[in-house]
Amino acid sequence: MSIKRFRSRIRKFLRMKPTSTDPRDLKARFTDVYERRCWGSSESASGPGSTLDSGSVHRALLVLPQMVERYGIQSIADVPCGDFNWMPQFLKNHPDIEYTGYDIVDGLIAENQKRYPEVSFRALDITTQIPARADLIFSKDMVNHLVESDVWKAIANMIRSGATYLLITSNGDPVPNEELPRNFGGMSRILNLRIAPYDFPVPLHDDGYLAMWRTSDLAFVLDRAA
């Protein structure tokens, strides 16, 4: 997504009427977004970035198979899985992948499990809970919605899971990272994990949208999140 579109979305959410929810309660925050369909997409409860014609979905469907083949990935933890709108396309072509989808919104997980009983889904707050081990943790369009302290906590718990690899959204736009304007609704901003204050090392893969690291190269995150 371009800087212009990101700023337009931020302005949209700043105009929204806040709820009485404690902004520190991420489960309540994202449950409210889901129930009010704040993302504004008629196709996907997870928003335009999860529709089948989305450029970010096309990118994910290109990169995920490449990483699976190149690094021998046999299991994936999808954090967050959202409404699972596009992931069936990937799993259809990779039936041997052991997949678990995680999301903080209980209602979303319940709906996913009802629609896809053959798939494993679990409710999880990645900032406070550790998912089960998988070869790869895939995290599309999540950390850009979190305040800086929660970004560190989330990635630390991904590392604590014992996963070997982390494939995560990291925007390559040449702008400094800024704090989330407000911990409210669908607020978002461009976030680049390769520059300050994160300064992640050179990744195994980086296309300006998705970047992949060995979690063993990210041990310093555990100290920052403590």
Secondary structure as UniProt FT lines:
FT   HELIX           3..15
FT   TURN            23..24
FT   HELIX           26..35
FT   TURN            36..39
FT   TURN            45..46
FT   HELIX           48..50
FT   TURN            52..53
FT   HELIX           55..71
FT   STRAND          75..78
FT   TURN            82..83
FT   HELIX           87..93
FT   TURN            95..96
FT   STRAND          98..103
FT   HELIX           106..115
FT   TURN            117..118
FT   STRAND          120..123
FT   TURN            126..128
FT   STRAND          136..139
FT   HELIX           143..145
FT   HELIX           148..160
FT   TURN            161..162
FT   STRAND          165..169
FT   TURN            185..186
FT   TURN            193..194
FT   TURN            196..198
FT   STRAND          205..206
FT   STRAND          210..214
FT   HELIX           215..218
FT   HELIX           220..225
//
